Amino acid sequence: MAHDFPGESTAFLINSNGNYILFAGDTGPDQVEGVDRLSIVWKRIAPLIRNGSFKGIFMEISYTSDQSDNLLFGHLTPYWMMTEMRNLAELVDPVNPQNALEGLRVVVTHNKPTLTDAISVRHSITKELEQQNDLGIDFIIPFQGHRIDF
């Protein structure tokens, strides 16, 4: 995982009784970072999604999509999250990628607040994901004390 070149981050694939979740730390999109680290992770989890043992992803979206690529510093936006999810969908089902991730739970973490926005970054990210989510992914934007069951 890339967290601003040449930095690195980590991802944890957690297995409990044959059920898997992925927890990814700060990471930028492969295309922006010039690496293939997310692609490697997607290749690892694609078979788990296909066989139904994969339950969800915890992954960051730090900024809204209007953040320029040169100021991402190893983070994602809704645009880049959806780009990466489309890459994953192609690996899960190359014939029918538009349905490959339907219902997949993605818990969005690490929203970076700003001091200038009248509307919260969390609200803007939620709205962008609703507009861009053409894969039927179940994006969860947690709040403090929010319980999430898998």
Wavefront OBJ file of the C-alpha trace (Angstrom):
o trace
v 0.000 0.000 0.000
v 1.294 3.456 -0.804
v 1.077 6.457 1.507
v 2.691 9.198 -0.524
v 5.847 8.296 -2.391
v 8.122 6.824 -1.143
v 6.064 6.077 1.958
v 4.326 2.830 2.632
v 1.258 1.752 4.507
v -0.238 -1.597 5.384
v -3.308 -3.680 4.760
v -4.528 -6.481 6.973
v -6.577 -9.351 5.614
v -8.318 -10.750 8.679
v -9.735 -14.280 8.729
v -12.209 -15.523 11.308
v -13.586 -19.007 10.724
v -13.263 -18.678 6.954
v -14.784 -15.191 6.813
v -12.525 -12.370 5.687
v -12.388 -8.607 6.030
v -9.724 -6.234 4.754
v -8.483 -3.300 6.780
v -6.383 -0.913 4.703
v -4.395 1.939 6.176
v -3.715 5.192 4.393
v -3.267 4.486 0.736
v -3.324 6.366 -2.497
v -4.662 5.132 -5.812
v -2.202 3.044 -7.807
v -2.517 5.314 -10.836
v -1.552 8.422 -8.854
v 1.136 6.736 -6.758
v 2.685 4.982 -9.771
v 2.616 1.574 -8.071
v 0.576 -1.637 -8.229
v 0.034 -2.219 -4.508
v -3.747 -1.959 -4.483
v -3.850 -4.147 -7.568
v -1.927 -6.830 -5.667
v -4.435 -6.624 -2.799
v -7.384 -6.763 -5.230
v -5.947 -9.897 -6.846
v -5.687 -11.512 -3.407
v -9.266 -10.766 -2.333
v -11.058 -11.264 -5.694
v -11.364 -15.059 -5.240
v -12.680 -14.533 -1.699
v -15.386 -12.215 -3.016
v -16.268 -14.747 -5.729
v -16.638 -17.603 -3.238
v -18.665 -15.535 -0.753
v -16.208 -15.660 2.137
v -15.271 -11.984 1.917
v -17.411 -9.758 4.147
v -16.089 -6.230 3.735
v -13.415 -3.578 3.545
v -12.368 -0.824 5.914
v -10.695 1.797 3.746
v -10.040 5.498 3.863
v -11.432 8.324 1.818
v -9.699 11.391 3.144
v -10.753 14.104 0.712
v -13.540 15.081 -1.628
v -12.939 14.537 -5.331
v -12.045 18.155 -5.958
v -8.698 17.608 -4.177
v -6.042 17.659 -6.875
v -4.044 14.474 -7.400
v -0.764 16.164 -6.487
v -2.236 17.024 -3.063
v -3.583 13.588 -2.145
v -0.449 12.611 -0.197
v -1.296 8.932 -0.405
v -5.027 9.197 0.227
v -8.233 8.467 -1.667
v -11.184 10.539 -2.828
v -14.622 9.177 -3.806
v -13.545 9.351 -7.455
v -10.402 7.322 -6.799
v -12.240 4.899 -4.493
v -14.739 4.159 -7.259
v -11.915 3.826 -9.792
v -10.224 1.264 -7.543
v -13.531 -0.526 -6.885
v -14.093 -0.811 -10.655
v -10.605 -2.318 -10.959
v -11.526 -4.824 -8.248
v -14.869 -5.591 -9.917
v -13.076 -6.427 -13.179
v -10.948 -8.974 -11.308
v -13.901 -10.495 -9.479
v -16.024 -10.959 -12.606
v -14.542 -9.828 -15.935
v -17.740 -10.818 -17.765
v -20.161 -8.990 -15.476
v -18.162 -6.429 -13.439
v -21.119 -4.090 -12.913
v -22.680 -6.654 -10.534
v -19.501 -8.189 -9.091
v -19.427 -6.042 -5.935
v -23.133 -5.534 -5.372
v -23.816 -5.417 -1.638
v -20.121 -5.436 -0.689
v -19.698 -3.490 2.530
v -17.044 -0.793 2.476
v -16.607 1.101 5.716
v -15.160 4.511 4.905
v -12.546 5.712 7.367
v -10.145 8.637 7.857
v -12.099 11.633 6.541
v -9.913 14.715 6.933
v -11.826 17.735 8.181
v -11.215 21.193 6.785
v -11.572 24.536 8.486
v -13.046 26.275 5.454
v -15.995 24.112 4.418
v -19.473 25.066 5.566
v -20.595 21.529 4.666
v -18.666 18.735 6.356
v -16.214 16.641 4.381
v -18.078 13.557 5.645
v -21.349 14.842 4.170
v -19.683 15.748 0.858
v -17.961 12.356 0.603
v -21.258 10.588 1.345
v -23.038 12.574 -1.369
v -20.265 11.932 -3.916
v -20.301 8.200 -3.219
v -24.079 8.092 -3.645
v -23.733 9.813 -7.030
v -20.759 7.784 -8.296
v -21.610 4.332 -6.937
v -22.654 2.454 -10.065
v -21.583 -0.924 -8.611
v -24.159 -1.320 -5.836
v -21.525 -1.184 -3.089
v -22.842 -0.683 0.442
v -20.718 2.258 1.578
v -20.901 2.809 5.314
v -19.812 6.165 6.700
v -19.549 5.459 10.420
v -19.948 7.920 13.225
v -18.699 7.715 16.788
v -20.485 4.908 18.622
v -21.844 3.418 15.358
v -22.038 -0.384 15.520
v -21.268 -2.276 12.331
v -22.026 -5.992 12.086
v -20.606 -8.255 9.422
l 1 2 3 4 5 6 7 8 9 10 11 12 13 14 15 16 17 18 19 20 21 22 23 24 25 26 27 28 29 30 31 32 33 34 35 36 37 38 39 40 41 42 43 44 45 46 47 48 49 50 51 52 53 54 55 56 57 58 59 60 61 62 63 64 65 66 67 68 69 70 71 72 73 74 75 76 77 78 79 80 81 82 83 84 85 86 87 88 89 90 91 92 93 94 95 96 97 98 99 100 101 102 103 104 105 106 107 108 109 110 111 112 113 114 115 116 117 118 119 120 121 122 123 124 125 126 127 128 129 130 131 132 133 134 135 136 137 138 139 140 141 142 143 144 145 146 147 148 149 150
